[in-house]
Amino acid sequence: MALSETELRQEDLGQLRRLVQSPGWELLTSRLLRLVQRSESEKARLLRDGKPESLQQASRYQGEVDGIQRALTEVERYMKELAAEPTEPPTF
């Protein structure tokens, strides 16, 4: 028997809650935050340099930082979305 949409949402939410409470998630999060710190430091160094090629590299570091931060917040955002009751069924 197939699960209803609500049951699937609850299952997904439960899986994500277990994930973020696991030691592995904490390990991954701390590793990614260290990477963000290093990238931010390197970006700052390149910006102080002021050369056009350094500014391009700094821009790439900023994109990397933005992507990592987005990935880290996406899990929490998705959990909030799943926890919210659907207001109306999706239309196709």
FIKE-640548 format. One record per atom (N, C-alpha, C): residue in three letters; atom name; x, y, z. Coordinates in pm, 1 decimal, padded with zeros to 6 digits. Each point is the difference from the previous one (the first is absolute). Example, Ala and Ser with C-alpha at 12.3 -4.5 7.8 and 13.67 -1.06 7.14 Angstrom:
2
site resn=ALA, name=N, xx=01319.0, yy=-00569.0, zz=00780.0
site resn=ALA, name=CA, xx=-00089.0, yy=00119.0, zz=00000.0
site resn=ALA, name=C, xx=00090.0, yy=00120.0, zz=00000.0
site resn=SER, name=N, xx=-00035.0, yy=00105.0, zz=-00072.0
site resn=SER, name=CA, xx=00082.0, yy=00119.0, zz=00006.0
site resn=SER, name=C, xx=-00077.0, yy=00109.0, zz=00073.0
***
This chain:
92
site resn=MET, name=N, xx=00083.3, yy=-00116.7, zz=00000.0
site resn=MET, name=CA, xx=-00083.3, yy=00116.7, zz=00000.0
site resn=MET, name=C, xx=00088.6, yy=00124.2, zz=00000.0
site resn=ALA, name=N, xx=-00027.8, yy=00092.1, zz=-00086.2
site resn=ALA, name=CA, xx=00078.5, yy=00122.3, zz=-00012.4
site resn=ALA, name=C, xx=-00031.1, yy=00095.1, zz=00114.9
site resn=LEU, name=N, xx=00100.9, yy=00073.8, zz=00040.1
site resn=LEU, name=CA, xx=-00017.5, yy=00098.2, zz=00106.2
site resn=LEU, name=C, xx=-00065.7, yy=00125.6, zz=-00055.9
site resn=SER, name=N, xx=-00079.7, yy=00064.8, zz=00083.6
site resn=SER, name=CA, xx=-00061.3, yy=00126.2, zz=-00041.5
site resn=SER, name=C, xx=00106.1, yy=00109.7, zz=-00000.3
site resn=GLU, name=N, xx=-00033.9, yy=00113.2, zz=-00057.5
site resn=GLU, name=CA, xx=00094.2, yy=00111.9, zz=-00005.2
site resn=GLU, name=C, xx=00039.3, yy=00045.3, zz=00140.0
site resn=THR, name=N, xx=-00096.2, yy=00004.0, zz=00090.4
site resn=THR, name=CA, xx=00027.9, yy=00040.5, zz=00137.6
site resn=THR, name=C, xx=00093.5, yy=-00099.0, zz=00068.0
site resn=GLU, name=N, xx=-00023.9, yy=-00128.3, zz=-00022.0
site resn=GLU, name=CA, xx=00087.2, yy=-00102.2, zz=00058.8
site resn=GLU, name=C, xx=00140.6, yy=00009.3, zz=-00057.7
site resn=LEU, name=N, xx=00011.8, yy=00027.8, zz=-00128.1
site resn=LEU, name=CA, xx=00132.2, yy=00015.5, zz=-00061.6
site resn=LEU, name=C, xx=00072.0, yy=00121.6, zz=00057.5
site resn=ARG, name=N, xx=-00073.3, yy=00108.6, zz=00017.8
site resn=ARG, name=CA, xx=00059.9, yy=00120.4, zz=00058.1
site resn=ARG, name=C, xx=00049.6, yy=-00028.5, zz=00141.4
site resn=GLN, name=N, xx=-00079.9, yy=-00070.6, zz=00078.7
site resn=GLN, name=CA, xx=00039.0, yy=-00032.6, zz=00137.0
site resn=GLN, name=C, xx=00120.8, yy=-00093.3, zz=00002.1
site resn=GLU, name=N, xx=00004.5, yy=-00094.2, zz=-00090.8
site resn=GLU, name=CA, xx=00115.3, yy=-00091.1, zz=-00009.0
site resn=GLU, name=C, xx=00126.0, yy=00077.8, zz=-00036.8
site resn=ASP, name=N, xx=-00010.4, yy=00087.9, zz=-00099.2
site resn=ASP, name=CA, xx=00114.6, yy=00082.0, zz=-00039.3
site resn=ASP, name=C, xx=00046.1, yy=00087.4, zz=00115.5
site resn=LEU, name=N, xx=-00094.2, yy=00060.8, zz=00069.5
site resn=LEU, name=CA, xx=00033.1, yy=00086.2, zz=00112.9
site resn=LEU, name=C, xx=00070.7, yy=-00079.8, zz=00109.6
site resn=GLY, name=N, xx=-00049.5, yy=-00118.2, zz=00029.1
site resn=GLY, name=CA, xx=00064.8, yy=-00085.1, zz=00100.3
site resn=GLY, name=C, xx=00142.0, yy=-00037.2, zz=-00039.4
site resn=GLN, name=N, xx=00019.2, yy=-00033.4, zz=-00126.3
site resn=GLN, name=CA, xx=00134.5, yy=-00034.2, zz=-00048.3
site resn=GLN, name=C, xx=00095.2, yy=00118.9, zz=00014.2
site resn=LEU, name=N, xx=-00047.7, yy=00118.6, zz=-00037.5
site resn=LEU, name=CA, xx=00084.7, yy=00119.0, zz=00010.3
site resn=LEU, name=C, xx=00031.1, yy=00034.6, zz=00145.2
site resn=ARG, name=N, xx=-00096.7, yy=-00016.1, zz=00088.5
site resn=ARG, name=CA, xx=00025.4, yy=00025.5, zz=00142.7
site resn=ARG, name=C, xx=00106.6, yy=-00094.2, zz=00054.6
site resn=ARG, name=N, xx=-00008.3, yy=-00126.6, zz=-00038.6
site resn=ARG, name=CA, xx=00102.4, yy=-00095.7, zz=00044.3
site resn=ARG, name=C, xx=00136.5, yy=00036.5, zz=-00058.8
site resn=LEU, name=N, xx=-00000.2, yy=00045.4, zz=-00124.5
site resn=LEU, name=CA, xx=00125.8, yy=00038.9, zz=-00064.4
site resn=LEU, name=C, xx=00067.5, yy=00114.5, zz=00074.1
site resn=VAL, name=N, xx=-00072.8, yy=00106.6, zz=00026.9
site resn=VAL, name=CA, xx=00062.7, yy=00116.8, zz=00062.9
site resn=VAL, name=C, xx=00038.4, yy=-00025.2, zz=00145.2
site resn=GLN, name=N, xx=-00053.7, yy=-00103.7, zz=00062.3
site resn=GLN, name=CA, xx=00037.6, yy=-00033.8, zz=00136.7
site resn=GLN, name=C, xx=00116.0, yy=-00099.1, zz=00005.2
site resn=SER, name=N, xx=00041.7, yy=-00049.6, zz=-00114.1
site resn=SER, name=CA, xx=00104.6, yy=-00103.1, zz=-00001.9
site resn=SER, name=C, xx=00139.1, yy=00062.4, zz=00013.7
site resn=PRO, name=N, xx=00094.5, yy=-00076.4, zz=00055.4
site resn=PRO, name=CA, xx=00138.3, yy=00048.6, zz=00010.8
site resn=PRO, name=C, xx=00061.4, yy=00028.3, zz=-00137.4
site resn=GLY, name=N, xx=-00040.1, yy=-00075.4, zz=-00098.5
site resn=GLY, name=CA, xx=00053.8, yy=00021.2, zz=-00134.9
site resn=GLY, name=C, xx=-00038.4, yy=00135.7, zz=-00056.2
site resn=TRP, name=N, xx=-00122.4, yy=00044.3, zz=00027.4
site resn=TRP, name=CA, xx=-00043.3, yy=00131.7, zz=-00047.1
site resn=TRP, name=C, xx=00082.2, yy=00109.8, zz=00066.9
site resn=GLU, name=N, xx=00024.7, yy=-00014.1, zz=00129.3
site resn=GLU, name=CA, xx=00081.3, yy=00097.4, zz=00072.2
site resn=GLU, name=C, xx=00142.0, yy=00004.0, zz=-00056.9
site resn=LEU, name=N, xx=00054.0, yy=-00114.8, zz=-00031.0
site resn=LEU, name=CA, xx=00134.1, yy=-00007.4, zz=-00058.3
site resn=LEU, name=C, xx=00003.2, yy=00070.1, zz=-00135.7
site resn=LEU, name=N, xx=-00096.4, yy=-00028.5, zz=-00084.6
site resn=LEU, name=CA, xx=-00006.4, yy=00062.2, zz=-00131.6
site resn=LEU, name=C, xx=-00019.3, yy=00151.0, zz=00012.1
site resn=THR, name=N, xx=-00088.8, yy=00042.7, zz=00087.1
site resn=THR, name=CA, xx=-00026.2, yy=00142.6, zz=00018.3
site resn=THR, name=C, xx=00125.6, yy=00073.5, zz=00046.0
site resn=SER, name=N, xx=00070.4, yy=-00055.5, zz=00097.3
site resn=SER, name=CA, xx=00119.7, yy=00067.4, zz=00049.8
site resn=SER, name=C, xx=00108.0, yy=00005.4, zz=-00107.7
site resn=ARG, name=N, xx=00011.4, yy=-00104.0, zz=-00078.4
site resn=ARG, name=CA, xx=00097.8, yy=-00000.7, zz=-00110.2
site resn=ARG, name=C, xx=-00034.5, yy=00107.2, zz=-00103.6
site resn=LEU, name=N, xx=-00126.3, yy=00010.9, zz=-00034.7
site resn=LEU, name=CA, xx=-00041.0, yy=00100.0, zz=-00098.4
site resn=LEU, name=C, xx=00016.7, yy=00142.1, zz=00054.6
site resn=LEU, name=N, xx=-00025.4, yy=00019.9, zz=00127.7
site resn=LEU, name=CA, xx=00018.4, yy=00132.4, zz=00058.0
site resn=LEU, name=C, xx=00147.5, yy=00039.6, zz=00003.2
site resn=ARG, name=N, xx=00088.9, yy=-00096.0, zz=00023.1
site resn=ARG, name=CA, xx=00144.1, yy=00028.8, zz=-00008.4
site resn=ARG, name=C, xx=00037.9, yy=00037.5, zz=-00142.9
site resn=LEU, name=N, xx=-00058.1, yy=-00067.8, zz=-00096.9
site resn=LEU, name=CA, xx=00026.3, yy=00032.4, zz=-00140.3
site resn=LEU, name=C, xx=-00047.7, yy=00141.7, zz=-00032.3
site resn=VAL, name=N, xx=-00114.4, yy=00038.1, zz=00053.5
site resn=VAL, name=CA, xx=-00051.7, yy=00136.0, zz=-00018.8
site resn=VAL, name=C, xx=00098.1, yy=00101.2, zz=00058.8
site resn=GLN, name=N, xx=00049.7, yy=-00026.5, zz=00119.6
site resn=GLN, name=CA, xx=00094.7, yy=00091.7, zz=00063.6
site resn=GLN, name=C, xx=00127.0, yy=00016.6, zz=-00083.3
site resn=ARG, name=N, xx=00053.1, yy=-00111.3, zz=-00050.4
site resn=ARG, name=CA, xx=00120.3, yy=00007.8, zz=-00083.0
site resn=ARG, name=C, xx=-00026.6, yy=00076.0, zz=-00128.7
site resn=SER, name=N, xx=-00114.2, yy=-00026.1, zz=-00060.7
site resn=SER, name=CA, xx=-00035.0, yy=00069.0, zz=-00124.0
site resn=SER, name=C, xx=-00019.2, yy=00149.1, zz=00023.6
site resn=GLU, name=N, xx=-00062.3, yy=00035.8, zz=00111.3
site resn=GLU, name=CA, xx=-00018.8, yy=00141.4, zz=00032.9
site resn=GLU, name=C, xx=00135.0, yy=00068.6, zz=00023.5
site resn=SER, name=N, xx=00091.3, yy=-00067.8, zz=00067.3
site resn=SER, name=CA, xx=00133.4, yy=00056.0, zz=00024.4
site resn=SER, name=C, xx=00074.9, yy=00020.1, zz=-00131.2
site resn=GLU, name=N, xx=-00007.2, yy=-00098.9, zz=-00086.2
site resn=GLU, name=CA, xx=00068.4, yy=00010.0, zz=-00129.8
site resn=GLU, name=C, xx=-00063.9, yy=00110.6, zz=-00084.2
site resn=LYS, name=N, xx=-00130.9, yy=00010.9, zz=00004.0
site resn=LYS, name=CA, xx=-00069.7, yy=00104.9, zz=-00074.2
site resn=LYS, name=C, xx=00044.9, yy=00137.9, zz=00048.9
site resn=ALA, name=N, xx=00008.6, yy=00016.9, zz=00131.8
site resn=ALA, name=CA, xx=00042.8, yy=00127.7, zz=00056.3
site resn=ALA, name=C, xx=00142.4, yy=00034.1, zz=-00044.4
site resn=ARG, name=N, xx=00086.8, yy=-00099.3, zz=-00000.9
site resn=ARG, name=CA, xx=00137.8, yy=00022.6, zz=-00044.0
site resn=ARG, name=C, xx=00002.7, yy=00045.6, zz=-00145.6
site resn=LEU, name=N, xx=-00078.9, yy=-00066.3, zz=-00083.4
site resn=LEU, name=CA, xx=-00004.1, yy=00036.0, zz=-00141.8
site resn=LEU, name=C, xx=-00058.1, yy=00139.6, zz=-00021.1
site resn=LEU, name=N, xx=-00101.0, yy=00036.0, zz=00077.2
site resn=LEU, name=CA, xx=-00058.4, yy=00133.1, zz=-00013.0
site resn=LEU, name=C, xx=00099.3, yy=00108.8, zz=00040.9
site resn=ARG, name=N, xx=00080.0, yy=-00028.2, zz=00102.3
site resn=ARG, name=CA, xx=00102.3, yy=00097.0, zz=00040.4
site resn=ARG, name=C, xx=00104.8, yy=00017.4, zz=-00108.5
site resn=ASP, name=N, xx=00024.8, yy=-00106.9, zz=-00074.8
site resn=ASP, name=CA, xx=00097.9, yy=00004.9, zz=-00108.7
site resn=ASP, name=C, xx=-00043.6, yy=00101.4, zz=-00105.6
site resn=GLY, name=N, xx=-00127.3, yy=00001.3, zz=-00033.6
site resn=GLY, name=CA, xx=-00055.7, yy=00100.4, zz=-00088.4
site resn=GLY, name=C, xx=00024.4, yy=-00017.5, zz=-00148.4
site resn=LYS, name=N, xx=00071.9, yy=-00100.8, zz=-00039.9
site resn=LYS, name=CA, xx=00024.4, yy=-00023.0, zz=-00142.5
site resn=LYS, name=C, xx=-00125.7, yy=-00057.5, zz=-00065.0
site resn=PRO, name=N, xx=-00021.2, yy=00030.2, zz=-00128.2
site resn=PRO, name=CA, xx=-00120.1, yy=-00052.9, zz=-00067.5
site resn=PRO, name=C, xx=-00012.4, yy=-00152.6, zz=00006.7
site resn=GLU, name=N, xx=00108.9, yy=-00070.6, zz=-00020.0
site resn=GLU, name=CA, xx=-00006.9, yy=-00146.3, zz=00005.3
site resn=GLU, name=C, xx=-00028.8, yy=-00049.0, zz=00142.0
site resn=SER, name=N, xx=00047.9, yy=00074.0, zz=00098.6
site resn=SER, name=CA, xx=-00029.4, yy=-00034.5, zz=00139.3
site resn=SER, name=C, xx=-00147.7, yy=00022.4, zz=00031.4
site resn=LEU, name=N, xx=-00057.2, yy=00105.0, zz=-00058.9
site resn=LEU, name=CA, xx=-00142.1, yy=00027.0, zz=00021.8
site resn=LEU, name=C, xx=-00086.5, yy=-00109.9, zz=-00059.8
site resn=GLN, name=N, xx=00040.5, yy=-00054.4, zz=-00113.3
site resn=GLN, name=CA, xx=-00074.1, yy=-00111.8, zz=-00059.9
site resn=GLN, name=C, xx=00006.6, yy=-00122.8, zz=00089.1
site resn=GLN, name=N, xx=00117.7, yy=-00027.8, zz=00052.2
site resn=GLN, name=CA, xx=00014.6, yy=-00114.3, zz=00090.5
site resn=GLN, name=C, xx=-00082.1, yy=00021.4, zz=00127.5
site resn=ALA, name=N, xx=-00000.7, yy=00122.0, zz=00051.0
site resn=ALA, name=CA, xx=-00077.9, yy=00030.6, zz=00120.0
site resn=ALA, name=C, xx=-00148.4, yy=-00022.9, zz=-00026.0
site resn=SER, name=N, xx=-00043.7, yy=00034.5, zz=-00118.9
site resn=SER, name=CA, xx=-00140.0, yy=-00021.6, zz=-00037.3
site resn=SER, name=C, xx=-00033.2, yy=-00149.1, zz=-00000.6
site resn=ARG, name=N, xx=00091.9, yy=-00081.8, zz=-00047.8
site resn=ARG, name=CA, xx=-00021.7, yy=-00145.1, zz=00000.6
site resn=ARG, name=C, xx=-00007.7, yy=-00053.8, zz=00142.7
site resn=TYR, name=N, xx=00086.8, yy=00050.7, zz=00086.7
site resn=TYR, name=CA, xx=-00006.0, yy=-00041.4, zz=00140.7
site resn=TYR, name=C, xx=-00133.5, yy=00039.2, zz=00062.1
site resn=GLN, name=N, xx=-00050.6, yy=00119.1, zz=-00033.8
site resn=GLN, name=CA, xx=-00128.5, yy=00042.5, zz=00054.0
site resn=GLN, name=C, xx=-00111.4, yy=-00092.6, zz=-00046.7
site resn=GLY, name=N, xx=00005.1, yy=-00041.6, zz=-00126.1
site resn=GLY, name=CA, xx=-00099.1, yy=-00094.8, zz=-00050.9
site resn=GLY, name=C, xx=00006.2, yy=-00132.3, zz=00073.4
site resn=GLU, name=N, xx=00120.9, yy=-00045.0, zz=00029.6
site resn=GLU, name=CA, xx=00017.9, yy=-00124.8, zz=00075.8
site resn=GLU, name=C, xx=-00060.7, yy=00013.0, zz=00139.0
site resn=VAL, name=N, xx=00029.6, yy=00110.3, zz=00066.8
site resn=VAL, name=CA, xx=-00052.5, yy=00024.1, zz=00134.0
site resn=VAL, name=C, xx=-00152.6, yy=00005.1, zz=-00003.2
site resn=ASP, name=N, xx=-00054.1, yy=00073.3, zz=-00095.5
site resn=ASP, name=CA, xx=-00145.6, yy=00010.7, zz=-00011.5
site resn=ASP, name=C, xx=-00064.1, yy=-00137.4, zz=-00020.4
site resn=GLY, name=N, xx=00060.7, yy=-00082.8, zz=-00084.1
site resn=GLY, name=CA, xx=-00054.3, yy=-00133.1, zz=-00026.6
site resn=GLY, name=C, xx=00001.7, yy=-00089.9, zz=00123.2
site resn=ILE, name=N, xx=00108.7, yy=00004.1, zz=00073.8
site resn=ILE, name=CA, xx=00009.8, yy=-00082.1, zz=00121.6
site resn=ILE, name=C, xx=-00101.8, yy=00046.2, zz=00103.4
site resn=GLN, name=N, xx=-00009.0, yy=00130.9, zz=00018.5
site resn=GLN, name=CA, xx=-00095.5, yy=00051.4, zz=00097.6
site resn=GLN, name=C, xx=-00143.9, yy=-00032.5, zz=-00040.5
site resn=ARG, name=N, xx=-00027.3, yy=00006.1, zz=-00127.9
site resn=ARG, name=CA, xx=-00134.9, yy=-00033.7, zz=-00048.2
site resn=ARG, name=C, xx=-00030.2, yy=-00147.5, zz=00027.8
site resn=ALA, name=N, xx=00097.9, yy=-00086.0, zz=-00026.6
site resn=ALA, name=CA, xx=-00020.1, yy=-00143.1, zz=00023.5
site resn=ALA, name=C, xx=-00026.0, yy=-00028.3, zz=00148.1
site resn=LEU, name=N, xx=00072.3, yy=00068.1, zz=00086.7
site resn=LEU, name=CA, xx=-00017.0, yy=-00022.5, zz=00143.3
site resn=LEU, name=C, xx=-00136.5, yy=00047.2, zz=00049.8
site resn=THR, name=N, xx=-00050.9, yy=00106.9, zz=-00055.2
site resn=THR, name=CA, xx=-00130.0, yy=00050.6, zz=00045.3
site resn=THR, name=C, xx=-00116.4, yy=-00068.4, zz=-00071.3
site resn=GLU, name=N, xx=00026.2, yy=-00064.2, zz=-00111.0
site resn=GLU, name=CA, xx=-00107.5, yy=-00061.9, zz=-00077.4
site resn=GLU, name=C, xx=-00068.2, yy=-00112.7, zz=00077.0
site resn=VAL, name=N, xx=00074.5, yy=-00076.8, zz=00076.5
site resn=VAL, name=CA, xx=-00058.9, yy=-00110.4, zz=00075.5
site resn=VAL, name=C, xx=-00101.8, yy=00053.7, zz=00100.8
site resn=GLU, name=N, xx=00039.4, yy=00103.4, zz=00072.9
site resn=GLU, name=CA, xx=-00092.5, yy=00059.1, zz=00097.9
site resn=GLU, name=C, xx=-00122.4, yy=00059.0, zz=-00070.1
site resn=ARG, name=N, xx=00021.0, yy=00067.8, zz=-00111.9
site resn=ARG, name=CA, xx=-00110.8, yy=00058.7, zz=-00073.9
site resn=ARG, name=C, xx=-00096.7, yy=-00107.6, zz=-00047.5
site resn=TYR, name=N, xx=00054.2, yy=-00109.5, zz=-00051.2
site resn=TYR, name=CA, xx=-00083.7, yy=-00108.5, zz=-00049.2
site resn=TYR, name=C, xx=-00076.9, yy=-00066.4, zz=00113.6
site resn=MET, name=N, xx=00064.5, yy=-00013.2, zz=00116.3
site resn=MET, name=CA, xx=-00068.8, yy=-00057.6, zz=00114.8
site resn=MET, name=C, xx=-00119.0, yy=00087.1, zz=00040.7
site resn=LYS, name=N, xx=00018.3, yy=00131.9, zz=-00000.4
site resn=LYS, name=CA, xx=-00110.4, yy=00090.3, zz=00032.3
site resn=LYS, name=C, xx=-00111.8, yy=-00013.3, zz=-00102.1
site resn=GLU, name=N, xx=00037.5, yy=-00014.0, zz=-00125.3
site resn=GLU, name=CA, xx=-00099.4, yy=-00016.4, zz=-00106.4
site resn=GLU, name=C, xx=-00079.2, yy=-00128.7, zz=00019.5
site resn=LEU, name=N, xx=00069.2, yy=-00107.2, zz=00034.0
site resn=LEU, name=CA, xx=-00067.1, yy=-00128.0, zz=00021.1
site resn=LEU, name=C, xx=-00090.2, yy=00002.3, zz=00123.3
site resn=ALA, name=N, xx=00043.2, yy=00073.1, zz=00102.6
site resn=ALA, name=CA, xx=-00077.4, yy=00005.2, zz=00123.9
site resn=ALA, name=C, xx=-00128.4, yy=00081.3, zz=-00017.4
site resn=ALA, name=N, xx=00000.2, yy=00092.7, zz=-00093.2
site resn=ALA, name=CA, xx=-00119.3, yy=00081.1, zz=-00023.6
site resn=ALA, name=C, xx=-00105.4, yy=-00086.5, zz=-00068.2
site resn=GLU, name=N, xx=-00120.4, yy=00013.5, zz=00042.7
site resn=GLU, name=CA, xx=-00108.7, yy=-00075.6, zz=-00063.9
site resn=GLU, name=C, xx=-00022.8, yy=00055.0, zz=-00139.6
site resn=PRO, name=N, xx=-00018.8, yy=-00087.7, zz=-00097.0
site resn=PRO, name=CA, xx=-00029.5, yy=00049.8, zz=-00133.6
site resn=PRO, name=C, xx=-00134.6, yy=00073.4, zz=00000.8
site resn=THR, name=N, xx=-00001.3, yy=00117.0, zz=-00060.9
site resn=THR, name=CA, xx=-00122.3, yy=00080.2, zz=00000.8
site resn=THR, name=C, xx=-00099.6, yy=-00048.9, zz=-00104.1
site resn=GLU, name=N, xx=00049.2, yy=-00047.9, zz=-00109.9
site resn=GLU, name=CA, xx=-00089.6, yy=-00052.4, zz=-00103.1
site resn=GLU, name=C, xx=00077.2, yy=-00103.0, zz=-00082.0
site resn=PRO, name=N, xx=-00068.4, yy=-00093.1, zz=-00060.0
site resn=PRO, name=CA, xx=00071.2, yy=-00100.4, zz=-00078.9
site resn=PRO, name=C, xx=00065.5, yy=00065.3, zz=-00122.2
site resn=PRO, name=N, xx=00113.1, yy=-00054.6, zz=-00041.3
site resn=PRO, name=CA, xx=00067.3, yy=00056.9, zz=-00116.8
site resn=PRO, name=C, xx=-00084.8, yy=-00018.4, zz=-00124.7
site resn=THR, name=N, xx=00008.9, yy=00097.7, zz=-00086.9
site resn=THR, name=CA, xx=-00071.3, yy=-00010.3, zz=-00127.5
site resn=THR, name=C, xx=00101.4, yy=-00028.0, zz=-00109.1
site resn=PHE, name=N, xx=-00040.7, yy=-00080.5, zz=-00092.8
site resn=PHE, name=CA, xx=00090.1, yy=-00037.6, zz=-00109.9
site resn=PHE, name=C, xx=-00052.9, yy=00050.8, zz=-00130.3
***
